[in-house]
């Protein structure tokens, strides 16, 4: 257990597979699990040795990747591996229930990166039921422990990554053009987050109606454009809190919040922590 961890786990169905991993395979499975975390659950990982992939069955929480904080919800997939600090915790009112697949070996991060674009990322695929079904099948197969169970689970993990990828990228279809429009609007917000007060500018810049942009964000991002923009600004604020000596009031003004109280309220809503607490906690953890 890492320093600062509070592994409050209400339910755990865990199968360890590390002893079954063949040598020289490049990557292998370490465990698969189904867990329900308690309201006090908090985990901090500094440069973890393995690659972990999690699917959110239910609940709400937050996932910090380096300086970026992502809100977690039902149907999301998040993964982390070696090379960067990670932290995740639950909303006390709606603790997370997750399915977990753990992998080991030097090629594990690369295998995930080839499918998801990064080895540490949180995504919301458009096919969450299929993703959950594959992960459940992996767990059931591991628990049966029949001949070739390990090899089947490893092969199904590759299917899992392809299933998540299929939920993120479409082919030459109307659906893929909608994904492209969503990605264009999202990229615009990514580039201009610090100066924008409203997400409406993204729709105007990308040549679509504001109503259509809202539908795209609901469909592919599970949120609204304005909430996505607020999360981007909060991520910038989170970085400033732990990397500069700027006051909360100065950061609020820099990011175009009406005042520090509106900023603090938004920051806590999207990260589960007040700005000053975040500065004290993450600033110390990341040193």
N, C-alpha and C positions, 0 to 999 in steps of 0.2 A: 504494500500500500504506500502510495506517495504521500509526502508531507502535505497536510491540508485536506486530504481526502476524507469524505464522510460517505462511506459506501453503504447507505441505508437501502437495503434490498428486501422488499416485501415477499418476493417470490422468485425462485430461480430453478430453471430446468436446464442443466448444463451438461454437455458431453465433451470431454477432452480427447483430442485426436492426435496430439503431438507425438505420442509414442508409436503411432502407426505410420508416420510420415516416412517415405523412402528417402534415402540419401541420394544426392545428386540430381534431384528433380527441379531445382531452381526455386521452387516455392511449394509450400504445403499448407495444410490446414492445421490449426492448433486447437480450435474449439468451435462449437456452435451452441447457441443458447437462446432461451426465451426468458426474459427477466421483466419483473415489474419493480420499478424503483420507488422508494419511499419519498416522502415530502422533503426530507433533509438530504437527499442524495446530492453529492457533489464530488466530482472526480477531476483531478489535475494530472496531466501527463506531460513530462518534459522529455522530448526526443524519445518516444517509445520505440521499442525494438521490433515490434510486430505491426502488421497492417490489420486494422479492425474496420468492419463494415456493419452498420446498424440500420435497421428499418424501424420507423416509428409506427407502432400499432395504434397507440392512442396516447393522449396526454399533451402536455406542453412543456417546453424547456428551452434552453439556450446552449449554443455550441460556439466556443471561442476558438478560432483558428489564428494563431499569432495575435494580431491586433484586431481582427475582424470578429464581430459577434453576430451570429445568425440565430433567428428564432426557429425552433423546431416544432413541428406539428404532425398530425396524422398523415401518413402517406409519404413522408419525407425519408430520404436516404442520406446518411452522413458517414463519412469515412475519414480516418486519420492514420498516419504512419510516421516513420522516422523523419527527423529533420526539422520539426517545428513543434512549439509548445501547443498543447490543446487543453481545453477545459470545458466541462459540460455539467449542467445542473438543471434541476426541475423547478417548475412552478409548484409551489406548495399546495395549491388548490387542485392541481391536475397533474400529478406525477406521471412520468413517462413509463410506457410499456414498450419494450423493444425486442426485436429479433436480432441476433448477433452472429456474425461469421468472422472468425479470427484466422489470419494467415501468417505464415512465417517464411523466412528465406529472402535472399537479396533481390529476387525478381518479383516478390509480392507487390511492392509499391508500383513497379512498372506495369504489372498486369492490370492493376486498378486504374492507373493513369491512362493506359491505352483505351480503356472503355469510358471513363468518366471525365477525362481531360486533366485530372489532377489527382494526386494521391491523398490530399487533404481538402475535402470539399463537402458542402451540403447541397443537395439537389431535390427537386420535386418532380419525379417522372409522371407522365400522363397515364401510366398503367399500374397504379399502386397495388391493385388486387393481384395482378400477375406476379409482381415482385414478391409480395407476401406469400403467395402460393409456393413459389420456388424455394424461398427461405424455409418455409414450414416443411417442405419435402426433404430438404437437406437435414433438418433437425430430426425428422422421423426416421430417415435412413440411418443416421448416425446412432440413434438410440437402439435400432434393431440389431446393430453389430453383426450382421450376416457377412458371409464371405464377399470380398470386394466392396464392402461398405465404404471404406475410405476412398477407394478409387472412384466410386460412384459419386460420393459427396464432392470430391475435387472437381470432377467433370461438371457436376451440377452448379458448382460455384462459378465456373466459366459461363454456364448458361445464365446464371443470375446476373452477372455483369453485362452480358449481352441484352438481357431483358431490361435492365435499367437504362442501358444506352438506347434501346429501341424506344423507350418512353421519353427520351430527350431529343432525339433526332429523327425526323421523318424523311420520307423519300420524295419523289417527284409527284406530289399530290396537293390538293387544296390545303390539307392539314399542314404540310411542310411549309407552304407559303405563309400560313398563319404563324407558325413557329418563327419563321424568318422575320416577320413584322414585329412580333413580340421581342425577339432578340435585338432588333434594330432600336426599338424604343428603349429597351433596358440599357443598351450600350450608350445611348444618348444621355440617359440619367446618370450612368456610371461616370461619364466624362465631365458632366457639368453639375454634379451634386452639390458642390460647395456654394455655388452662386444661386441656385434655383430655390425659389420659395414654393413653387407649384409645379406639379408634374405635367400640367397641361401643355407646357412648352414642348415637351417631347412629342406629343401627338402632332402639333403644328409643324415641327421640324421634320417629322417622318411622313407627313402627308396623309395622315389618317384622322378620323374623327376621334374626339375624346371618349365618346361612348364605346367605340370599337376598341380603343386602347384599353379601356377598363375591362372589357370582356376578355381580351387576350391575357391580361395580367391575372384575372380570376381563373382562367382556364389553365394557363401554363405556370403561373407563379403562386397561385393560391392566395393572392393578396390583391390589394389595390395599388395603382401606380403611386399614389400619394404616400401610402404606407411604405412602399419600397423605397421611395425617395427619402423618407424620414429615417429608414434603417441605414441608408448610405451615409446620411449626415451624422447619425449616431456613431457609425463606425469610424468616421473621420474624427469625431469628438473623442471616442475611446482611445484612438491613437494619440491625440493631443494630450489627453489626460495623463498618460503614462510616459510620454516622450518630451514634454515641455513643462515649464513652470507656469504657464498661463493659468489664470484663475478660471473658475467655472463661469463667472460673468463675462470674462474676455472671450472664452470659447463660444459661449452662447451668441455673443454679438458677431463674432467672426463667421458663424454659420447661419446668420440671418434669422435667429429665433427672436421673438418679440422681447423676451427678457429671460433672465436666468431661471426663473421659476417655471416658465413654459418649457424651457430646455430640460431642466431637471425632471419634470413630470414625464416628458417624452422619453428621456433616457432611461428612467426606471421602468417605464411601461414596456420598452423594447428589449431591455437587458435583464430586468429583474433586480437591478441594483441601482442605488443612487450614485451620481457621479463621484462624490467624494469617497464613498466606500469602494467604488471600482478603482479609483486611483490608488487607494491604499492597498487593496487586495492584489490586483493584477500588476501594479507597478512593482510590488515586492516579489511576486511569483516569477516575473519575467526577467529579473536581474540575474 
